[in-house]
């Protein structure tokens, strides 16, 4: 993970998958490239937790403007409301927080949002960005049932559309073996889904479980129920990060 700070010098750290970048100049370069390419972005409204879709439109020395997609109705967005903006650029998934400086949405479809230029950004390799981190207080409940009826209960470290990482604080049970087929039950909020799972890897504390049913013909095609659950977890994680 890379952390860019426009106002403070970047601290030295161990090598990361994302190469180190110049703080202030890099933030402006990323925003200018995103505007020139009209890169899509997802906006999280902190007050309501609602997600909106937009794309980058223009940037100046102090502001960045995003155009909301016309296929959605945006709620009134007030000046100084704090937004969490996430988007992809190349192999990087990027997130930043910024206050609204001007809005012409007012409940109509489409519209523009003018945000203050962010002073910080977080970037992560896009290959790992599809795995949504699961916080201990999220309330996600996981039950993995083996064919013989034995039930394993652990803590989800992350969840994606193709699988999940499950942690056992007291150690992975000896009976939970690689290649074992499971019935995985996930419950989060009002959502409860059951998926076919298969253990792909394990160590002393963690087990990697794949959802074979999410792949069809070599392509990722997860069920709508799994997509909605992952979106809900992502919304919760972004809300906690923003807070």
C-alpha positions as CSV (number, residue, x, y, z in Angstrom):
1,X,0.0,0.0,0.0
2,X,1.3,3.5,-0.8
3,X,0.4,6.6,1.2
4,X,0.7,10.0,-0.3
5,X,0.7,13.2,1.8
6,X,0.8,16.5,0.0
7,X,1.6,18.6,3.1
8,X,4.1,16.3,4.9
9,X,7.3,14.6,3.7
10,X,6.8,10.9,2.9
11,X,8.2,8.5,5.5
12,X,10.6,5.8,4.4
13,X,9.3,2.3,4.7
14,X,9.9,-1.3,3.6
15,X,9.5,-2.0,-0.2
16,X,5.8,-2.2,-1.2
17,X,4.1,-3.7,-4.3
18,X,3.3,-0.1,-5.3
19,X,6.5,1.9,-6.0
20,X,7.2,5.1,-3.9
21,X,5.8,8.3,-5.5
22,X,6.4,12.0,-5.0
23,X,3.7,13.2,-2.5
24,X,2.2,16.6,-3.8
25,X,3.1,16.3,-7.4
26,X,1.9,12.7,-7.6
27,X,-1.6,13.6,-6.2
28,X,-2.0,16.4,-8.8
29,X,-0.7,14.1,-11.6
30,X,-3.2,11.3,-10.7
31,X,-6.1,13.7,-10.6
32,X,-5.2,15.4,-14.0
33,X,-4.8,12.0,-15.7
34,X,-8.1,10.8,-14.2
35,X,-9.8,13.9,-15.5
36,X,-8.3,13.6,-19.0
37,X,-9.4,10.0,-19.2
38,X,-12.8,10.7,-17.6
39,X,-12.1,7.8,-15.1
40,X,-15.1,6.4,-13.3
41,X,-15.3,6.8,-9.5
42,X,-17.5,5.6,-6.7
43,X,-18.5,8.2,-4.0
44,X,-19.5,7.3,-0.5
45,X,-21.6,9.9,1.4
46,X,-20.5,9.7,5.0
47,X,-23.8,11.1,6.4
48,X,-26.1,8.6,4.7
49,X,-23.8,5.8,3.7
50,X,-25.2,6.0,0.1
51,X,-23.0,5.1,-2.8
52,X,-23.0,7.2,-6.0
53,X,-21.3,6.7,-9.4
54,X,-19.5,9.5,-11.2
55,X,-16.5,10.3,-13.4
56,X,-13.7,12.8,-13.1
57,X,-14.2,15.9,-15.2
58,X,-11.7,18.7,-14.4
59,X,-9.1,19.8,-11.9
60,X,-7.5,23.1,-10.9
61,X,-4.9,24.1,-8.3
62,X,-7.5,24.0,-5.6
63,X,-10.5,21.9,-6.7
64,X,-11.5,18.7,-8.6
65,X,-14.9,18.4,-10.3
66,X,-16.8,15.1,-10.7
67,X,-19.8,14.6,-12.9
68,X,-22.5,12.3,-11.5
69,X,-23.8,9.6,-13.8
70,X,-27.2,10.6,-15.2
71,X,-28.7,7.1,-14.6
72,X,-29.1,7.7,-10.9
73,X,-30.9,10.2,-8.6
74,X,-28.6,11.9,-6.2
75,X,-29.8,13.1,-2.8
76,X,-29.1,16.7,-1.8
77,X,-25.4,17.0,-1.1
78,X,-24.5,19.9,1.1
79,X,-21.4,22.1,1.1
80,X,-18.7,20.8,3.4
81,X,-20.1,17.3,3.4
82,X,-17.2,14.8,3.4
83,X,-17.0,12.3,0.6
84,X,-14.9,9.2,0.2
85,X,-13.8,8.9,-3.4
86,X,-12.5,5.6,-4.8
87,X,-11.3,4.8,-8.3
88,X,-8.8,2.7,-10.3
89,X,-5.9,4.0,-12.4
90,X,-3.8,1.4,-14.1
91,X,-2.9,-1.3,-11.5
92,X,-3.7,1.0,-8.6
93,X,-6.9,1.3,-6.6
94,X,-7.0,4.8,-5.1
95,X,-9.0,6.2,-2.2
96,X,-9.2,9.8,-0.8
97,X,-11.4,11.9,1.4
98,X,-12.4,15.4,0.4
99,X,-15.1,18.0,1.4
100,X,-17.7,19.3,-1.0
101,X,-17.1,22.9,-2.0
102,X,-20.0,23.2,-4.4
103,X,-22.9,21.0,-5.5
104,X,-25.5,21.5,-8.2
105,X,-27.3,18.1,-7.6
106,X,-30.2,19.1,-5.4
107,X,-31.9,15.8,-6.0
108,X,-31.9,16.0,-9.8
109,X,-30.4,13.3,-12.0
110,X,-26.8,13.9,-12.9
111,X,-25.1,17.1,-11.7
112,X,-21.6,18.1,-10.7
113,X,-19.7,18.1,-7.5
114,X,-16.7,20.3,-6.8
115,X,-14.4,19.0,-4.2
116,X,-11.5,20.5,-2.4
117,X,-8.1,19.1,-3.7
118,X,-7.2,16.2,-1.4
119,X,-4.0,16.4,0.6
120,X,-3.7,12.7,1.1
121,X,-4.4,9.6,-1.0
122,X,-4.1,5.9,-0.3
123,X,-3.2,3.6,-3.2
124,X,-3.1,-0.2,-3.3
125,X,-2.4,-2.8,-6.0
126,X,-5.7,-3.4,-7.8
127,X,-5.2,-7.2,-7.6
128,X,-5.6,-7.1,-3.8
129,X,-8.1,-4.2,-3.8
130,X,-10.9,-6.7,-4.8
131,X,-10.6,-8.3,-1.4
132,X,-12.7,-6.3,1.0
133,X,-11.1,-6.2,4.5
134,X,-13.5,-7.4,7.2
135,X,-13.3,-5.6,10.5
136,X,-13.9,-7.5,13.7
137,X,-16.8,-5.3,14.7
138,X,-18.6,-5.6,11.3
139,X,-20.9,-8.4,12.5
140,X,-20.2,-10.7,9.6
141,X,-20.9,-14.3,10.7
142,X,-19.3,-17.2,8.9
143,X,-20.1,-20.9,9.2
144,X,-18.3,-23.5,7.1
145,X,-19.9,-26.9,7.0
146,X,-18.0,-30.0,5.8
147,X,-19.8,-32.9,4.0
148,X,-19.7,-35.0,7.2
149,X,-21.7,-32.3,9.0
150,X,-18.8,-30.8,11.1
151,X,-19.1,-27.0,11.4
152,X,-16.1,-24.6,11.4
153,X,-16.5,-21.1,12.7
154,X,-13.7,-18.5,12.2
155,X,-13.2,-14.8,11.6
156,X,-13.3,-13.5,8.0
157,X,-10.1,-11.5,7.3
158,X,-11.3,-10.5,3.9
159,X,-14.0,-11.4,1.3
160,X,-14.0,-11.1,-2.4
161,X,-16.3,-12.2,-5.3
162,X,-14.3,-15.3,-5.8
163,X,-13.4,-16.4,-2.2
164,X,-12.4,-15.4,1.3
165,X,-9.7,-15.7,3.9
166,X,-10.8,-17.2,7.2
167,X,-8.8,-17.0,10.4
168,X,-8.9,-19.2,13.5
169,X,-7.3,-17.5,16.5
170,X,-6.7,-20.8,18.3
171,X,-5.3,-22.5,15.1
172,X,-6.8,-24.1,12.1
173,X,-8.5,-27.4,13.1
174,X,-6.6,-30.5,11.9
175,X,-9.8,-31.8,10.3
176,X,-10.0,-28.7,7.9
177,X,-7.8,-29.8,5.1
178,X,-6.7,-28.5,1.7
179,X,-9.1,-29.4,-1.2
180,X,-11.9,-30.1,1.3
181,X,-15.3,-29.1,-0.1
182,X,-17.5,-26.9,2.2
183,X,-20.9,-25.3,2.4
184,X,-20.2,-21.7,3.5
185,X,-22.9,-19.6,5.2
186,X,-22.4,-15.8,5.3
187,X,-24.7,-13.5,7.3
188,X,-24.3,-9.7,7.3
189,X,-27.0,-7.4,8.4
190,X,-30.2,-8.6,6.7
191,X,-28.3,-10.6,4.1
192,X,-27.8,-14.4,4.4
193,X,-26.3,-16.5,1.6
194,X,-25.0,-20.0,1.3
195,X,-22.1,-20.8,-1.2
196,X,-20.2,-23.8,-2.2
197,X,-16.6,-23.5,-1.1
198,X,-13.3,-25.3,-1.4
199,X,-10.2,-25.0,0.7
200,X,-7.3,-23.9,-1.6
201,X,-4.6,-23.2,1.0
202,X,-4.0,-23.2,4.7
203,X,-1.4,-22.4,7.3
204,X,-1.4,-22.6,11.1
205,X,-4.0,-19.8,11.6
206,X,-5.7,-19.1,8.3
207,X,-7.5,-20.9,5.5
208,X,-8.1,-19.6,2.0
209,X,-11.5,-20.6,0.6
210,X,-12.5,-20.3,-3.0
211,X,-16.1,-20.0,-4.3
212,X,-16.0,-22.3,-7.4
213,X,-19.6,-21.4,-8.3
214,X,-18.5,-17.8,-8.9
215,X,-16.5,-18.9,-11.9
216,X,-18.1,-20.0,-15.2
217,X,-16.1,-20.8,-18.3
218,X,-13.0,-19.2,-16.8
219,X,-14.9,-15.9,-16.2
220,X,-15.9,-14.4,-12.8
221,X,-19.7,-14.4,-12.7
222,X,-20.7,-14.3,-9.0
223,X,-24.4,-14.4,-8.0
224,X,-26.2,-11.2,-7.4
225,X,-26.6,-12.1,-3.7
226,X,-22.8,-12.4,-3.3
227,X,-22.2,-9.1,-5.1
228,X,-24.7,-7.3,-2.8
229,X,-23.1,-8.8,0.3
230,X,-19.6,-7.8,-0.8
231,X,-20.8,-4.3,-1.7
232,X,-22.4,-4.0,1.8
233,X,-19.1,-5.0,3.4
234,X,-17.2,-2.5,1.2
235,X,-19.6,0.2,2.2
236,X,-19.2,-0.6,5.9
237,X,-15.4,-0.7,5.6
238,X,-15.3,2.7,3.7
239,X,-17.6,4.2,6.3
240,X,-15.3,3.1,9.1
241,X,-12.2,4.4,7.2
242,X,-13.8,7.7,6.7
243,X,-14.8,8.0,10.4
